[in-house]
Amino acid sequence: MTLQIYNTMSRAKEKFVPQEPGKVKMYVCGPTVYDYIHIGNARPVIFFDTVRGYLEQTGHDVNYVVNFTDVDDKLIRKAEQLGTDVPHVAEKFIAAYYEDLEGLGIPKASSNPRVTENMPLIIDFIRELVDKDIAYENGGDVYYRTSKFAEYGKLSKQNLQELQFGIRIGVDERKENPEDFVLWKAAKPGEIYWSSPWGDGRPGWHIECSAMAREYLGDTLDIHGGGQDLQFPHHECECAQSEVLTGKPLANYWMHNGFIRIDNEKMSKSLGNGVLVKDLRTQYKREAIRYFMLSTHYRNPLNFTEDTMEQAQNSVDRITNAVVNLKHRLQAVTVDQDSSAEFKARLEQIREQYHEKMQDDFNTPDAITALFEWAGEANQLLQQDVVNAADIRALLELFSELNAVLRIYTDAEPELLDDEIERLIEERVEARKSKNWARADEIRDELSAQGILLEDTAQGMRWRRK
């Protein structure tokens, strides 16, 4: 099997070949940290973490960089609203971002460079463009001459003539051409600023990623990712800035995830239908959120509704129950012999199905189907009166491999219960031994109110969270 990635640049699936065998340089545009992240921000966070996870599972060392835009117009406005300064706003929402990451079960990127901590290299990048007459200064602002990059528009499949036709009358008169874009903004009175050869100011949005990608990963990335909305102008401008300077492709593979809609409507501030991740995490388990995000192919639009989230939770519960039942049954089995060749072949077929789908442009919905095939095998085995321990172990080992990247199940062992719940469970066991059924039922109800379900089986009592 060979990994195929849909490359936005070519509009086709291509065989993935990293520049250095076994190593992947991956840059994904991160959040502008002026507010809590919403469900639309969470989609690339979850998906590209899944990409990283699968690349690592298949033997690659991934250098995964996600930047923070910690100074721009939005942060300046937020600081004014809160009566504080831009650095405090950035710190507040970077901390919130990491909290959401942890809540979603996502490890941090290899590095999270911030604009404000990389200002010298951003200024140097702009200076190189100015020195080569690719950029020009006017009134303290610095602009990129799009006419200097013949391939401008190649990523979004637009051309300069079309762009010029579509630009409204009344563009900034300081620009030589309407389609030129800003690299450095002169500071307005009272705004945060850095000193530069063109006066006090701060960088434009597009330049930061070109500068930091080169600094942290080199001239050419293996994978550059982000939301579909970043294709133009952000990624298009990155291409222009970087490639005209280095003469090399900025990225060999461009990946973009689709939009999220809320109840079949576009998510927007004007509609007031945004869903914050911090709120979503209080309503649904992280496994259900991950399942929802991965149950649709990343390039397709995704529709968020309460019904789809309930369906996601039910699907996760089905997988979880199969895992828990296997682990519980394993404690009581007495037969332990080599699995049959037929059984091993069925499990291998599920494994191959999972990898085949993941290698096909990270087709997570079909990879999840392999998990349900696995659950079917597990449930069929559990229906047997006599079960082979080797079969259970084989199923659990396979599940561990499949779930390692998708992570729609999280192991929850009894020791995670707090002392009070442990005490109640022990008391209930004693109550049943003494045939105090009323107290046993009372404790069951009390635990149920705390989200703990008890199940009495032939092999003993077990618990699971609702």
C-alpha positions as CSV (number, residue, x, y, z in Angstrom):
1,M,0.0,0.0,0.0
2,T,1.2,3.5,-0.8
3,L,-0.1,6.7,0.8
4,Q,-2.0,8.9,-1.7
5,I,-2.7,12.6,-0.8
6,Y,-5.0,14.9,-2.7
7,N,-2.9,17.9,-3.6
8,T,-4.8,21.1,-3.8
9,M,-2.1,22.5,-6.2
10,S,-2.6,19.7,-8.8
11,R,-6.3,19.0,-7.9
12,A,-5.4,15.3,-7.9
13,K,-4.3,12.5,-5.6
14,E,-0.6,12.0,-5.7
15,K,1.8,9.4,-4.2
16,F,3.3,10.8,-1.0
17,V,7.0,11.0,-1.1
18,P,8.7,13.0,1.6
19,Q,11.8,14.9,0.7
20,E,13.8,12.9,3.3
21,P,12.8,9.3,3.7
22,G,11.1,8.6,7.0
23,K,10.8,12.3,7.9
24,V,8.0,14.7,7.3
25,K,8.0,18.5,7.5
26,M,4.4,19.7,8.1
27,Y,3.1,23.2,8.7
28,V,-0.5,24.0,9.4
29,C,-1.8,27.5,9.9
30,G,-2.9,28.0,13.4
31,P,-5.4,30.3,15.2
32,T,-5.5,34.1,15.5
33,V,-5.6,34.1,19.3
34,Y,-8.1,36.9,20.0
35,D,-11.0,34.6,21.2
36,Y,-11.9,31.0,22.1
37,I,-11.7,28.5,19.2
38,H,-14.9,27.5,17.6
39,I,-16.0,24.2,16.0
40,G,-14.8,25.4,12.6
41,N,-11.3,25.9,14.1
42,A,-11.5,22.5,15.7
43,R,-11.9,20.6,12.4
44,P,-8.3,21.3,11.1
45,V,-7.0,20.8,14.7
46,I,-8.5,17.3,14.9
47,F,-7.9,16.3,11.2
48,F,-4.3,17.4,10.9
49,D,-3.5,15.8,14.2
50,T,-4.9,12.6,12.7
51,V,-2.7,13.1,9.7
52,R,0.3,13.5,11.9
53,G,-0.7,10.4,14.0
54,Y,-1.1,8.2,10.9
55,L,2.2,9.3,9.5
56,E,3.9,8.5,12.8
57,Q,2.1,5.1,12.9
58,T,3.5,4.2,9.5
59,G,7.1,5.0,10.7
60,H,7.6,8.7,9.9
61,D,9.2,11.2,12.2
62,V,6.9,14.3,11.9
63,N,8.1,17.8,12.6
64,Y,4.7,19.4,13.0
65,V,4.5,23.2,13.3
66,V,1.3,25.2,14.0
67,N,1.8,28.9,14.4
68,F,0.0,31.4,16.6
69,T,-1.0,34.8,15.1
70,D,-0.7,36.8,18.3
71,V,-0.8,40.4,16.8
72,D,-3.3,41.7,14.3
73,D,-6.3,44.0,14.0
74,K,-8.6,41.6,15.8
75,L,-6.3,41.3,18.8
76,I,-5.9,45.1,18.9
77,R,-9.7,45.5,18.9
78,K,-10.1,42.8,21.6
79,A,-7.5,44.5,23.8
80,E,-9.4,47.8,23.5
81,Q,-12.7,46.0,24.5
82,L,-11.1,44.3,27.5
83,G,-9.2,47.4,28.6
84,T,-5.9,45.5,28.4
85,D,-3.0,45.1,25.9
86,V,-2.4,42.8,23.0
87,P,0.1,40.5,24.8
88,H,-2.4,39.8,27.6
89,V,-5.1,39.0,25.1
90,A,-2.8,36.6,23.3
91,E,-1.7,34.8,26.5
92,K,-5.3,34.4,27.7
93,F,-6.5,32.7,24.5
94,I,-3.3,30.7,23.8
95,A,-3.9,29.2,27.3
96,A,-7.5,28.6,26.4
97,Y,-6.4,26.9,23.1
98,Y,-4.1,24.5,24.9
99,E,-6.9,23.7,27.3
100,D,-9.2,22.9,24.4
101,L,-6.5,20.7,22.9
102,E,-6.1,18.8,26.1
103,G,-9.9,18.4,26.4
104,L,-10.0,17.0,22.8
105,G,-7.2,14.5,23.6
106,I,-4.8,16.2,21.2
107,P,-1.1,16.4,21.9
108,K,0.7,19.7,21.2
109,A,2.5,20.3,17.9
110,S,6.2,20.0,17.7
111,S,6.4,23.8,18.0
112,N,3.9,26.7,18.1
113,P,5.9,29.7,16.9
114,R,4.4,33.1,17.7
115,V,4.6,36.2,15.4
116,T,5.7,38.4,18.2
117,E,8.6,36.1,19.1
118,N,9.8,35.9,15.5
119,M,9.6,39.6,14.5
120,P,13.3,40.0,13.5
121,L,13.1,37.1,11.0
122,I,9.8,38.4,9.6
123,I,11.4,41.9,9.1
124,D,14.4,40.3,7.4
125,F,12.1,38.4,5.1
126,I,10.4,41.6,4.0
127,R,13.8,43.3,3.6
128,E,14.9,40.6,1.2
129,L,11.8,41.2,-0.9
130,V,12.3,44.9,-0.9
131,D,16.0,44.6,-1.8
132,K,15.0,42.5,-4.8
133,D,12.4,45.0,-5.9
134,I,9.6,42.5,-5.3
135,A,8.1,44.7,-2.6
136,Y,7.9,48.5,-2.2
137,E,7.3,51.0,0.6
138,N,4.8,53.8,0.5
139,G,3.8,55.9,3.5
140,G,5.3,53.5,6.0
141,D,3.5,50.5,4.5
142,V,5.2,47.8,2.5
143,Y,3.4,46.0,-0.3
144,Y,4.2,43.0,-2.4
145,R,4.2,43.4,-6.2
146,T,2.1,40.5,-7.4
147,S,3.2,41.3,-11.0
148,K,6.6,40.0,-10.0
149,F,5.4,36.5,-9.5
150,A,4.2,35.1,-12.9
151,E,2.5,32.2,-11.2
152,Y,0.3,34.2,-8.8
153,G,-3.0,32.5,-8.6
154,K,-1.8,29.0,-9.4
155,L,-3.0,27.5,-6.1
156,S,-6.5,28.9,-6.2
157,K,-6.6,28.6,-10.0
158,Q,-7.1,32.3,-10.5
159,N,-5.2,34.7,-12.7
160,L,-4.3,38.3,-12.3
161,Q,-6.7,39.5,-15.0
162,E,-9.6,37.8,-13.2
163,L,-8.4,39.2,-9.8
164,Q,-8.1,42.8,-11.2
165,F,-11.6,42.6,-12.7
166,G,-13.1,41.4,-9.4
167,I,-11.4,44.1,-7.2
168,R,-13.7,46.9,-6.2
169,I,-13.1,50.5,-7.1
170,G,-11.7,52.4,-4.1
171,V,-8.7,50.3,-3.3
172,D,-5.8,51.7,-1.3
173,E,-4.3,54.4,-3.5
174,R,-0.8,53.7,-2.0
175,K,-0.8,50.4,-3.9
176,E,0.8,50.4,-7.4
177,N,-1.7,47.8,-8.4
178,P,-5.1,46.8,-6.8
179,E,-4.1,43.2,-6.3
180,D,-0.8,44.0,-4.4
181,F,-1.0,43.0,-0.8
182,V,0.5,44.4,2.4
183,L,3.6,43.0,4.1
184,W,4.1,45.6,6.7
185,K,1.6,48.0,8.2
186,A,2.5,51.4,9.6
187,A,1.4,51.7,13.2
188,K,-1.6,54.0,14.0
189,P,-1.4,56.1,17.1
190,G,-1.7,54.0,20.3
191,E,-1.2,50.7,18.5
192,I,1.4,48.1,19.4
193,Y,4.4,48.3,17.1
194,W,7.9,47.2,16.3
195,S,10.7,49.2,14.7
196,S,11.7,48.5,11.1
197,P,13.6,50.0,8.2
198,W,10.2,51.4,7.0
199,G,9.2,52.9,10.4
200,D,7.2,51.6,13.3
201,G,4.5,49.0,12.6
202,R,3.7,45.4,12.5
203,P,3.6,42.6,9.8
204,G,0.7,41.8,7.5
205,W,-1.0,38.4,7.9
206,H,0.5,36.5,5.0
207,I,4.1,37.2,5.6
208,E,4.3,35.6,9.0
209,C,3.7,32.1,7.8
210,S,6.3,32.4,5.0
211,A,8.9,33.6,7.4
212,M,8.2,31.1,10.2
213,A,7.8,28.1,7.8
214,R,11.2,28.8,6.4
215,E,12.8,29.4,9.8
216,Y,11.4,26.2,11.4
217,L,11.1,23.8,8.5
218,G,13.2,25.1,5.6
219,D,12.5,26.4,2.1
220,T,10.2,23.6,1.1
221,L,7.6,21.9,3.3
222,D,6.4,18.3,2.7
223,I,2.8,19.2,3.7
224,H,1.2,22.6,4.2
225,G,-2.4,22.4,5.5
226,G,-5.3,24.5,6.7
227,G,-8.9,25.3,6.1
228,Q,-10.4,25.6,2.7
229,D,-10.9,29.4,3.3
230,L,-7.1,29.8,3.4
231,Q,-6.5,28.8,-0.2
232,F,-7.0,32.4,-1.3
233,P,-5.7,34.8,-0.4
234,H,-3.5,33.5,2.5
235,H,-1.9,30.5,1.0
236,E,-1.7,32.0,-2.5
237,C,0.2,35.0,-1.0
238,E,2.5,32.6,0.9
239,C,3.4,30.9,-2.3
240,A,4.1,34.2,-4.0
241,Q,6.3,35.5,-1.1
242,S,8.3,32.4,-0.6
243,E,8.8,31.0,-4.0
244,V,9.9,34.3,-5.7
245,L,12.5,34.5,-3.0
246,T,13.8,30.9,-2.8
247,G,13.0,29.7,-6.3
248,K,11.7,26.5,-4.8
249,P,8.1,25.2,-4.1
250,L,6.8,26.4,-0.7
251,A,5.2,23.0,-0.2
252,N,5.1,19.7,-2.2
253,Y,1.6,18.8,-1.0
254,W,-1.2,21.3,-0.1
255,M,-4.1,20.0,2.0
256,H,-7.3,21.9,2.8
257,N,-10.2,20.7,4.9
258,G,-13.9,21.7,4.1
259,F,-16.2,24.0,5.9
260,I,-18.5,23.2,8.8
261,R,-22.2,24.3,8.7
262,I,-24.5,24.6,11.6
263,D,-27.9,23.1,11.0
264,N,-27.3,23.5,7.3
265,E,-26.5,27.2,7.6
266,K,-23.1,28.9,7.2
267,M,-21.5,29.5,10.5
268,S,-21.1,33.3,11.0
269,K,-21.1,35.9,13.7
270,S,-24.0,37.7,12.0
271,L,-26.2,34.6,12.5
272,G,-24.9,34.1,16.0
273,N,-24.7,30.4,15.4
274,G,-21.1,29.7,16.3
275,V,-20.3,26.8,18.6
276,L,-17.3,27.2,20.9
277,V,-15.2,24.1,21.6
278,K,-15.1,24.9,25.3
279,D,-18.9,24.8,25.4
280,L,-19.1,21.7,23.2
281,R,-16.8,19.8,25.5
282,T,-19.2,20.3,28.4
283,Q,-22.0,18.7,26.3
284,Y,-20.3,15.8,24.6
285,K,-17.4,13.5,25.3
286,R,-14.3,14.2,23.4
287,E,-14.5,10.8,21.7
288,A,-17.9,11.8,20.3
289,I,-16.5,15.1,19.0
290,R,-13.6,13.3,17.3
291,Y,-16.0,10.8,15.8
292,F,-18.2,13.5,14.4
293,M,-15.2,15.3,12.9
294,L,-13.7,12.2,11.3
295,S,-17.0,10.6,10.2
296,T,-17.0,12.8,7.0
297,H,-14.1,13.0,4.6
298,Y,-12.0,16.0,5.4
299,R,-12.4,17.6,2.0
300,N,-16.2,17.5,2.2
301,P,-18.4,19.9,4.1
302,L,-19.6,18.8,7.5
303,N,-23.0,19.7,9.0
304,F,-23.2,20.1,12.8
305,T,-26.6,19.3,14.5
306,E,-27.6,17.9,17.8
307,D,-28.8,14.8,16.0
308,T,-25.5,14.2,14.4
309,M,-23.7,14.6,17.7
310,E,-26.1,12.1,19.4
311,Q,-25.5,9.7,16.6
312,A,-21.8,10.2,17.1
313,Q,-22.1,9.5,20.8
314,N,-24.2,6.3,20.1
315,S,-21.6,5.1,17.7
316,V,-18.8,5.7,20.2
317,D,-20.8,3.9,22.8
318,R,-21.1,0.8,20.5
319,I,-17.4,0.6,20.1
320,T,-16.7,1.3,23.7
321,N,-19.1,-1.4,24.9
322,A,-17.4,-4.0,22.7
323,V,-14.0,-3.1,24.1
324,V,-15.2,-3.1,27.7
325,N,-17.0,-6.4,27.3
326,L,-13.9,-8.0,25.8
327,K,-11.7,-6.9,28.7
328,H,-14.3,-8.0,31.2
329,R,-14.7,-11.4,29.6
330,L,-10.9,-11.9,29.4
331,Q,-10.7,-11.9,33.2
332,A,-12.9,-15.0,33.5
333,V,-11.9,-17.2,30.5
334,T,-10.2,-20.5,31.1
335,V,-9.4,-21.6,27.6
336,D,-6.2,-20.2,26.1
337,Q,-5.0,-21.7,22.8
338,D,-3.7,-20.4,19.5
339,S,-6.4,-18.7,17.4
340,S,-7.6,-20.5,14.3
341,A,-6.2,-19.5,10.9
342,E,-9.7,-18.4,9.8
343,F,-10.0,-16.1,12.7
344,K,-6.6,-14.6,12.2
345,A,-7.4,-14.1,8.5
346,R,-10.6,-12.2,9.3
347,L,-8.7,-9.9,11.7
348,E,-6.0,-9.3,9.1
349,Q,-8.6,-8.3,6.6
350,I,-9.9,-5.7,9.0
351,R,-6.4,-4.4,9.5
352,E,-5.8,-4.2,5.8
353,Q,-9.1,-2.4,5.3
354,Y,-8.2,0.2,7.9
355,H,-4.8,0.9,6.3
356,E,-6.1,0.9,2.8
357,K,-8.7,3.6,3.6
358,M,-6.2,5.7,5.6
359,Q,-3.7,5.5,2.7
360,D,-6.4,6.7,0.3
361,D,-6.1,10.4,1.2
362,F,-6.8,9.8,4.9
363,N,-10.3,8.5,4.3
364,T,-11.3,8.4,8.0
365,P,-15.0,7.6,7.5
366,D,-14.2,4.4,5.8
367,A,-11.4,3.7,8.3
368,I,-14.0,4.0,11.0
369,T,-16.1,1.4,9.1
370,A,-13.2,-1.0,9.8
371,L,-13.7,-0.4,13.5
372,F,-17.4,-1.4,13.2
373,E,-16.3,-4.6,11.3
374,W,-14.0,-5.2,14.3
375,A,-16.9,-4.6,16.7
376,G,-19.0,-7.1,14.8
377,E,-16.2,-9.7,15.3
378,A,-16.0,-8.9,19.0
379,N,-19.7,-9.1,19.6
380,Q,-19.9,-12.4,17.7
381,L,-17.1,-13.8,19.8
382,L,-18.8,-12.6,23.1
383,Q,-22.0,-14.5,22.2
384,Q,-20.2,-17.8,22.5
385,D,-20.4,-19.8,25.7
386,V,-16.8,-20.8,25.6
387,V,-14.3,-18.1,24.5
388,N,-10.6,-18.4,23.7
389,A,-8.4,-15.9,25.6
390,A,-6.0,-15.7,22.6
391,D,-8.9,-14.6,20.4
392,I,-9.8,-11.8,22.8
393,R,-6.2,-10.7,23.1
394,A,-5.9,-10.6,19.3
395,L,-9.0,-8.5,19.0
396,L,-7.8,-6.1,21.6
397,E,-4.4,-5.8,20.0
398,L,-5.9,-5.0,16.7
399,F,-8.2,-2.5,18.2
400,S,-5.3,-0.8,19.9
401,E,-3.7,-0.3,16.5
402,L,-6.8,1.0,14.8
403,N,-7.7,3.3,17.6
404,A,-4.2,4.7,18.2
405,V,-4.8,7.3,15.4
406,L,-8.6,7.7,15.4
407,R,-8.8,7.8,19.2
408,I,-12.6,7.4,19.4
409,Y,-12.2,5.3,22.5
410,T,-10.3,6.2,25.7
411,D,-9.4,3.6,28.2
412,A,-11.1,4.3,31.6
413,E,-10.0,2.0,34.4
414,P,-11.6,1.8,37.8
415,E,-8.7,3.5,39.5
416,L,-9.8,6.7,37.8
417,L,-12.9,6.8,40.0
418,D,-12.6,9.1,43.0
419,D,-12.6,7.7,46.5
420,E,-16.2,8.3,47.2
421,I,-17.4,6.4,44.2
422,E,-15.0,3.5,45.0
423,R,-16.4,3.4,48.5
424,L,-20.0,3.3,47.2
425,I,-19.1,0.4,44.9
426,E,-17.5,-1.6,47.6
427,E,-20.4,-0.9,49.9
428,R,-22.8,-2.1,47.2
429,V,-20.8,-5.4,46.9
430,E,-21.1,-5.9,50.6
431,A,-24.8,-5.1,50.6
432,R,-25.5,-7.7,47.9
433,K,-23.4,-10.3,49.8
434,S,-25.7,-9.7,52.9
435,K,-28.8,-9.7,50.6
436,N,-29.6,-6.1,51.5
437,W,-31.1,-5.5,48.1
438,A,-32.7,-2.2,49.0
439,R,-29.4,-0.6,49.9
440,A,-27.7,-2.2,46.8
441,D,-30.4,-0.6,44.5
442,E,-30.1,2.7,46.4
443,I,-26.3,2.8,45.7
444,R,-26.9,1.9,42.1
445,D,-29.2,4.9,41.7
446,E,-26.8,7.2,43.5
447,L,-23.9,6.2,41.2
448,S,-26.2,6.5,38.2
449,A,-26.8,10.1,39.1
450,Q,-23.1,10.6,39.0
451,G,-22.8,9.2,35.5
452,I,-21.7,5.7,36.6
453,L,-23.6,2.6,35.3
454,L,-23.2,-0.7,37.2
455,E,-23.7,-4.0,35.4
456,D,-24.0,-7.3,37.3
457,T,-22.7,-10.1,35.1
458,A,-21.9,-13.8,35.6
459,Q,-18.3,-12.8,35.9
460,G,-18.9,-10.2,38.5
461,M,-19.8,-6.5,38.8
462,R,-18.4,-4.1,36.2
463,W,-19.0,-0.4,35.7
464,R,-18.9,2.1,32.8
465,R,-19.5,5.8,32.4
466,K,-22.7,7.0,30.7
